Amino acid sequence: MTPNDFRKQFQHEQLPSVISFTGDEDFVAEQTITALENSVDKNFRSWDFVRANYDNQNIREILADAATLSFNANRRFVIIDNPLFLTTKGSLEKSEETLLLNYLSHPEPENTLIFNAVGLTLDRRKKIVKNLANHAENIDFQPLSQREIVQVTKKRFNEAHISIADNELSYYVQRLGLNLRLIINNLSKLIMYGQNHLITKESIDALVTPELTESAFDLVEALNKKQTEKALEIYKNLLDQGQAAIRINALLLSQYRLLLQAKSLSLSDDNLARKLHIHPYRAKLANQFASLEHFSEISNSYLNLADIDLKLKSTNLDPNLLFEIFVSRKI
């Protein structure tokens, strides 16, 4: 079920007893949870809306909450955040697993138990995960497309009665790497500025710090286009913003690993995104940049960045010098 389908079901108060949240779009998932919380009467919210983090509570306590009825005969929500026992990183004791399996088979019909596994990779070999798939309604929070993110963002501007041209709007969402959480969190700066000024690309640059992954793509693009000065300027700006050289290099290493995968797989943007579990926008850029170079060039860049990573960890060499040497080899 999509988040939109779930919202329609929720509006008609037709909620199942067990739900699983999966996918990677944590911002939309969190908004959905907030809507569920707001649906509970304020006078009973502390009782009828329970968020339990598996790091701090055991499954016995959580299931006891899920089986407890509401004071005012309304639906009670119990949300399990960070359910690592559904992944390879965690597990339940045998007795706990038995309790949970029994609950999934016979849930409290007047309540809703939600497994919030957004951002987690489920281990589908596990018995508990298989049972959850059979007994729970799954809501799949997939990343929004660029078009959908632009629509959501434009709606926020319209609601604030702020005008922004389509080109500038697209530039803004791309500058933040199509990260919806960052896009929404940074909107207040542009909305405040837009009350008295025209929003331009220059004002966006001045007010909004680009998402680090997007800056890494900018670096890769400059390197691929042999724009030496631009590449050095982007790198220096990142250092000036307080980004650690080792982190910048690690991100560049990650980007070139992605280019190697894109080059070797030769898939369409959508298929590459599905294969590597990345946002379609990142897949589009990866294919675009990979097409500009031979496999050997990308591979050499990756190996050189790996060498820089080792030097940054084991020597006191100047990061700027190391990057300049990398650029000279690259260009």
C-alpha positions in Angstrom: 0.0 0.0 0.0 1.2 3.5 -0.8 1.3 6.3 1.8 -1.5 8.0 -0.2 -3.7 4.9 0.0 -3.0 4.7 3.7 -4.0 8.3 4.3 -7.3 7.7 2.6 -7.9 4.6 4.7 -6.9 6.5 7.8 -9.3 9.3 7.0 -12.1 6.8 6.9 -10.9 5.3 10.2 -10.4 2.0 8.6 -7.1 0.9 10.2 -5.8 -2.7 10.5 -4.5 -4.1 13.8 -0.9 -4.6 12.6 1.0 -2.3 10.2 4.6 -2.3 8.9 6.3 0.9 7.7 9.1 0.2 5.2 11.1 2.1 2.6 13.6 5.0 2.8 11.5 8.2 2.8 11.7 8.8 6.6 10.3 12.4 6.4 7.0 11.4 4.9 6.8 8.4 7.3 7.3 10.8 10.2 4.7 13.1 8.9 2.3 10.2 8.8 3.1 9.2 12.4 2.4 12.8 13.4 -1.0 12.7 11.7 -1.8 9.6 13.6 -0.8 11.2 16.9 -2.9 14.3 16.1 -5.9 12.1 15.5 -5.9 11.0 19.1 -7.9 13.1 21.6 -5.5 15.5 23.4 -7.0 14.4 26.8 -6.0 10.8 26.1 -3.0 11.2 23.9 -0.4 10.3 26.5 -2.2 7.0 27.0 -3.6 6.1 23.6 -0.5 7.1 21.5 2.7 5.1 22.5 6.1 5.3 20.8 8.4 2.6 22.0 12.0 2.5 20.9 13.3 -1.1 20.8 16.7 0.1 22.0 15.0 1.1 25.3 12.1 -1.3 25.8 11.8 -5.1 25.4 9.2 -6.7 23.3 7.2 -8.0 26.3 6.5 -4.5 27.5 5.6 -3.3 24.0 3.2 -6.1 23.4 1.6 -5.4 26.8 1.0 -1.9 25.6 -0.4 -3.2 22.3 -2.9 -5.4 24.2 -4.1 -2.7 26.5 -7.4 -1.1 25.5 -8.1 2.7 25.3 -9.7 4.5 28.2 -12.3 6.2 26.0 -13.0 3.3 23.7 -11.0 4.7 20.8 -8.2 3.1 18.9 -4.9 2.9 20.6 -1.7 3.3 18.6 1.6 1.6 19.6 4.6 2.3 17.4 7.8 0.2 17.6 10.7 2.4 16.4 14.0 0.9 15.3 12.9 -2.8 15.3 16.4 -4.2 14.7 15.1 -7.7 15.4 13.7 -7.7 11.9 17.2 -7.2 10.4 20.5 -9.0 10.5 21.6 -6.6 13.2 19.4 -7.9 15.9 17.3 -10.8 17.2 14.7 -11.8 19.7 15.0 -14.5 22.4 13.1 -17.6 21.6 10.4 -16.8 24.2 10.1 -13.2 22.9 9.7 -14.4 19.3 7.0 -16.8 20.4 5.1 -14.0 22.1 5.3 -11.8 19.1 4.3 -14.5 16.7 1.3 -15.2 18.9 0.3 -11.6 18.9 0.6 -11.3 15.1 -1.8 -14.3 14.8 -4.3 -12.8 17.3 -3.8 -9.0 17.6 -6.0 -6.7 19.7 -8.6 -5.7 17.1 -9.3 -2.3 18.7 -5.7 -1.2 18.6 -3.0 -0.7 16.0 0.5 -1.9 16.4 3.0 -0.3 13.9 6.5 -1.6 13.1 8.4 1.5 12.0 11.2 -0.1 9.9 11.7 2.8 7.5 15.4 3.0 6.7 16.0 -0.6 7.7 16.8 -3.5 5.5 14.6 -6.4 6.6 16.1 -9.9 6.8 13.3 -11.7 4.8 14.8 -15.1 5.8 13.6 -14.6 9.3 10.5 -16.4 10.5 9.3 -13.2 12.3 9.7 -11.2 9.1 7.8 -13.8 7.0 5.0 -13.8 9.6 4.8 -10.0 9.7 4.5 -10.0 5.9 1.5 -12.3 6.2 -0.3 -10.6 9.0 0.5 -6.9 8.6 -0.6 -4.2 6.2 2.6 -2.9 4.7 3.0 0.9 3.9 6.0 1.4 1.5 7.5 4.8 1.9 9.6 5.1 -1.2 11.6 8.3 -2.1 9.4 10.8 -4.0 10.3 11.5 -7.6 11.8 14.9 -8.5 8.5 15.9 -9.9 6.6 15.0 -6.7 9.2 16.8 -4.5 8.9 20.0 -6.7 5.1 19.8 -6.3 5.3 19.5 -2.5 7.8 22.3 -2.3 5.8 24.6 -4.6 2.7 24.0 -2.5 4.6 25.2 0.6 5.6 28.4 -1.2 2.1 29.0 -2.4 0.7 28.5 1.1 3.1 31.1 2.3 2.1 33.4 -0.7 5.7 33.5 -2.0 6.5 33.4 -5.7 9.3 31.4 -7.1 10.1 30.6 -10.7 10.1 27.0 -11.9 13.8 27.1 -12.8 14.8 28.4 -9.3 12.5 25.9 -7.6 14.1 23.0 -9.5 17.6 24.4 -8.7 16.7 24.6 -5.0 15.5 21.0 -4.6 18.5 19.7 -6.6 20.9 21.8 -4.5 19.7 19.8 -1.5 20.1 16.5 -3.3 16.3 15.9 -3.4 16.4 15.2 0.3 12.8 16.1 1.3 13.7 16.6 5.0 16.4 19.1 4.2 14.3 20.8 1.5 11.4 21.4 4.0 13.7 22.4 6.9 15.4 25.1 4.8 12.2 26.5 3.3 11.8 29.1 6.1 14.9 30.9 5.1 13.7 31.3 1.5 10.1 32.2 2.5 11.4 34.9 4.8 13.7 36.3 2.1 11.0 36.0 -0.5 8.7 38.3 1.4 10.7 41.3 0.3 13.0 40.0 -2.5 12.8 38.0 -5.7 14.2 34.5 -5.1 17.1 33.9 -7.6 19.7 31.2 -7.9 22.2 33.6 -6.3 20.0 34.1 -3.3 19.5 30.4 -3.0 23.3 29.9 -3.0 23.7 32.6 -0.3 21.0 31.2 2.0 21.1 27.5 1.6 24.1 25.3 2.2 24.1 22.4 -0.4 23.7 18.9 0.8 27.1 17.2 1.1 26.3 14.5 -1.3 25.2 17.1 -3.9 28.5 18.9 -3.4 30.3 15.6 -4.1 28.3 15.2 -7.3 29.3 18.8 -8.2 32.9 17.9 -7.6 32.6 14.8 -9.8 30.9 16.8 -12.6 33.7 19.5 -12.5 36.4 16.8 -12.6 34.7 15.0 -15.5 34.4 18.3 -17.4 38.1 19.1 -16.7 37.1 22.2 -14.8 40.1 22.4 -12.6 39.5 25.7 -10.9 35.9 24.9 -10.2 36.8 21.6 -8.6 39.4 23.2 -6.4 37.0 25.9 -5.4 34.3 23.5 -4.4 36.8 21.5 -2.4 38.1 24.6 -0.6 34.5 25.8 0.1 33.7 22.5 1.7 36.7 22.7 4.0 35.8 26.3 4.8 32.3 25.1 5.8 33.9 22.9 8.4 33.6 19.6 6.5 36.5 17.2 7.4 38.8 16.4 4.6 38.5 12.6 5.4 34.7 12.9 5.1 34.8 14.7 1.8 37.2 12.1 0.4 35.1 9.2 1.7 32.1 10.7 0.0 34.0 11.2 -3.3 35.2 7.5 -3.0 31.5 6.5 -2.6 30.5 8.5 -5.6 33.2 6.9 -7.8 32.2 3.5 -6.5 28.7 4.4 -7.7 30.1 5.4 -11.1 31.9 2.1 -11.4 28.7 0.2 -10.7 26.8 2.4 -13.2 29.4 1.8 -15.9 29.6 -1.9 -15.4 25.9 -2.6 -15.0 24.8 -0.4 -18.0 21.2 -0.2 -16.7 18.5 2.5 -17.2 18.2 5.1 -14.5 15.1 3.5 -13.0 16.6 0.0 -13.1 19.9 1.2 -11.6 18.0 2.9 -8.8 16.1 -0.3 -8.0 19.2 -2.5 -8.3 21.4 -0.3 -6.0 18.5 0.9 -3.7 19.3 4.6 -4.4 17.2 7.6 -5.3 16.4 7.7 -9.1 17.9 11.2 -9.2 21.3 9.8 -8.0 21.0 7.0 -10.5 20.4 9.5 -13.3 23.5 11.5 -12.3 25.6 8.4 -12.0 24.7 7.2 -15.5 25.2 10.7 -16.8 28.7 11.1 -15.3 29.7 7.5 -16.0 29.0 8.0 -19.7 31.6 10.8 -19.9 34.6 8.5 -19.0 36.0 5.1 -19.8 35.9 2.4 -17.2 39.7 2.6 -16.7 39.5 6.3 -16.0 36.8 5.9 -13.3 38.7 2.9 -11.9 42.0 4.9 -11.6 40.1 7.8 -9.9 38.7 5.4 -7.4 42.1 3.9 -6.7 43.7 7.3 -6.3 41.0 8.4 -3.8 41.5 5.1 -1.9 45.2 6.0 -1.7 44.3 9.5 -0.4 42.0 8.0 2.2 45.0 5.9 3.5 47.3 9.0 3.6 44.7 11.1 5.4 44.4 8.4 8.1 48.1 7.7 8.4 50.0 10.9 7.7 49.9 14.6 8.3 50.0 15.6 4.6 48.1 18.7 3.7 44.6 17.6 2.4 44.6 20.5 -0.1 47.9 19.3 -1.6 46.6 15.7 -1.8 43.5 16.8 -3.6 45.5 19.1 -6.0 47.6 16.1 -6.9 44.5 14.0 -7.5 43.1 16.7 -9.7 46.3 17.0 -11.7 46.3 13.2 -12.3 42.6 13.3 -13.2 42.8 16.3 -15.6 
